[in-house]
């Protein structure tokens, strides 16, 4: 089981943002689809194809400082609406330890294709040497696709005890998979420009600004749909905990209503959390394929959702 605490920060930053050069040109990627949606072989498999209109990423040159917490901002230009993202973020500062993440305006202000406000789920998982960020929606949420530059993500790191603040931190994306909507129902990567391993970006820490404490801490409990679903061998369950919450539990149940796994059984501070279930029971034995339920419960809140394990 893994736990990831998302510490949310509302940034009041006085930086002058550099404009991202991202014309509304076609994006091109090698087609990795072996089959088309109708089940026929894909004639363009392995070829470079146009996937939509370009989407570009970059970092703000500067960071915000709050005590030992240093927050960096990733900006986005979306020339067409995007339906999510998968990013692998690397940096070279051994003095910094990953602390949390928050949505920027681009991911906060999303709608479906009819213009109805929706929510995009954001997950963060720090692996051995990089941060993996996933954004997705089960309600077909998408960004505005207005071609305007805006904040995508805020990533926070903690300066280790006794470490000196580095003058700059070099970042790059090992993976930038950004599904656009031009080929709907196919979701093809439309990322065109971003700092990669061959062309990283050095972000200064010398220019810093103060942070207004967290007006984005959840005001109410919320239990999100697990991702992925269906899943094998593991899935992630995200939930929100408001200020002043009491003792809570997160349990997994089978179709008979039997509690087969407890993921949380304690009081948690306010924040956004993601727990991982590895499809094993309390004795660490793998469970069989089928439908399972997960339930978040406190003295004042209870919510249950369904998920499907396919072995």
N, C-alpha and C positions, 0 to 999 in steps of 0.2 A: 504494500500500500504506500502511495506517495501523497504528500500533502503540499499544496502550493497556495500560499497566502497572497492575495492580490491587494497590496497597499495602494489606495487611490489618493492621488494628489491633484488638486486644482492649481494649475500653474498660472501665476501672474507674471509673465515674462516680458521684458522690455527689449527683446532682441529685434533687430531689423532683419527680416527673413530674406535670404537670397532667392531670387526667382529660379524655379526649376525649368529648364529648357525642355519642353515636352510637347512638340507639335502634334496635331491630331492625324498622325500618319498611321499606316498599317503596321501592326506588329507581326513578326514572323518567328515561328518556332518549328522544330522538327516534330512531325506528326507521329505520336507514339501509340495511336489507336490502331489495334489490329482489326477491329470490327466496327462497322457503322451501327447506328441505333436500330436499323431494321434487321440486323444480324448478318448482313452480307460482308464479305471481306473489304477492307478499306484500301482502295487503289492508291491512296497517297501515303500509306504507311512508310515511315522512314524518310519522307521528303519534307522539305521546308515549305510550310504553307502560311498564308495569311490567316491570323486568328482573330482579328478585331482591330480596334483603335488603341494606340499606345497608352499605357499607364506607367508613370515614372515615380521613383522613390528617391529621397535624399535625407540627410540629417541636417538639422539646424546647427550652425557653427556657434556653439555656446551651450551652457547647461545651467540648470537652476540648483541651488544649494540650500539644504535645510538640515542644519547640524552636520551629521556625517553622511547624509543621503544626497546623492547626485543624480539628477534626472535629465535625460536626453530626450529630444523630440525627433520623431521621424515624420516627414512631410510627404504628401501624396498629390499628384495630379492625375485625375481620372477622366480621360477623354471619352469614356463610355462607362456606364454603371458596372460595378464589380459585385460579385456575389459572395466574396469571402477572400481569404488569403492564407498562404502558408509561407512563413519566413523562417530561415535559420540565420541568426544574428551572432556574429563573432566579434570579439574585441581583443586588444593586446595588453590590457591593464591588469596585471596580477594583483594590484592593490585594491581592486574593486570586486565586490561579491554581489551577485544578483539579489535584488530585494523585492521587486514587484513591477506591475505594469498597469496602465490605464488607457482607455479608449480616448482618441482625439475626436474632434468634431466630425470628421469624415465617417467614422464608424458609429457615432452617436445618432446622427441624423440620417437614418436609413428608412426606406419605405419598400413596399412591394410594387409590382408593375402597375398597379392601379392607383398608386400614390398614398396608400394607407400606411400610416406609421407602423414600423415593425422594430424588432430588436435583433441585433447580431451578437451572437455569443462569442466571447473572446477567451481563449485558453493560453496559458503560458507554462512551459515545462523546461527547466534548465537541465540539459544533459551534461555529458562529461566536459565538453569544451565550448558549448554554445547554447543559446536560448532559442527554443522553438516556439513560435507563435502561430496559433490557428484561430481564424475567425470564420464563422459559418452561421447559417440560419436555416431552420426547418420550415420557415414561412416565406421563403424566396425573397428575403430582404436584400436590398441592393443600395449602393451609394448613389448619389445624385448624377454622377457622370457628366458634370457640367464643365469639365475642362479647367476648373479653378483649383489653385493650390490651397491645401489646408492641412491641419494636423491629423495624422493617422494614428500614431501611438506615442505614449510617454513611457519610457523604460527607466526604472530607478535602480541604482546600485548603491551599496553601502561601502564606505571607505573602511578598510580593516583597521582594527585598533593598532595604533603606533605607526601606521603607514603615512607617508607624505602624499599630498594631493598631486597627481601627475599633471604636467602642464597641458597635455592633450591625450586623447584616447583615439586610437585608430579602429574604425569599424568597417565591416563589410558583410554582405549577404552571401552566405554559401548557397542558399536556395531562395528564390523569389517566385513563387507560383501564385499568380493572381488571376482567378477565373473571371473572364468578362462575359458579356451577355449577347454579343453580336451573333453568335452561332447557337443561341438558345434553341432546343434544349441541351445541346452540347455546351459544356463550360470549359473553354479553352484559355490557356495562359496568354495574357495580353501584356505582360511586363516587358518593357522596352529598355529602360535606362535605370540603373541603380548601382551603388558602389559594390563591386564584386572583389574577389580575392586578388585579381590582377590590377584592379583600380580601386583600392580602398580609400576611405576618407578620414582625414585627421580632424577631430573635433576638439576645439579648444575648451579648456575648463577655466580659463582665466576670467572670462566674462560671465558672471553669475548674477542671479536675481533671487529675491526671497520668494517663498511659497506661502500662499494663503492656505491654511490648513483645511483640508479635505471637506469640501462641501459635497463631495461625490460619494461619501460613505453611505451605504444603503440605508434607506429610511424604513424599509419593511423586509420581512423574510421573503425569500423567493427560492424555488427549486426549479432548476433548468432541466431540459431534456438531455439525457446522456448522449455522449458522442465518442466514437461512432455508434450507430444503432441501425441495423443489427451489428453485432461485434464478435470478434474472435482475434486474439485471446483475451483482450482487456478493453475496458471502456472508462471514460472519465465522466464524473458527475459533479456539476457545478451548482453552488447555492450561495445566497446572500444572507448575511447576518447583520441586523441593525444594531445601533447603539442601545445599551441597556438590556440586551437579551439575556435569557436565563439558560439553564442547563438544556442541552439538546442532544439528539441522537440521530444518526443516519444508519438505517438498517436495510439489508437485502432480504427479501422474502421469496419463497417459491410459490407455485400455484396453490399449494395446500395451506398457505399462510404461515409456514414455518420460517422462523428467523434463521437464515443460514450464514449470515455474516454481519458483523457490526463494524462500520467504518468510522463512526464518530460516537463518542459517549462521554461528553465533557462540556464545560462552558467554554465558549470561544469569543474572543474580542470581535468587535464590529469589523466587517470586511467582506471580501468576495473570496470564496474558497473553491478549490477543485480537488476532488478525491479520485483516486484510481482504484477500480476493482478488477482484480486479475482472474475473475471467474473461479475462485476457490472458496471453499467453505471455512468454517472456524477452525477445522483441523488441518487446513492447508491442502485439502483434497480437491482436485478439479471437479466441478459440477457438470452435469450433463446439459446438452442442448435443450433449449426451451424458453418459455416466457418467464421472466422474473420481474419483481416489483421492488422499487427502492422508495423509502419513506423518510422524510425529514420531519422531526417532531420536537416541539418544545412545549412548555406549559400553555403557551398562547397561540401556537401555530402547528398545523399538520398538513402535509402535502405528500401525495404518492403518485408515482409515474411508472410506466411499463417499459421494459426493454427486452430485446430478443438476443439470445446467445445462439450462434450457429457454429458448431464444431466442424 
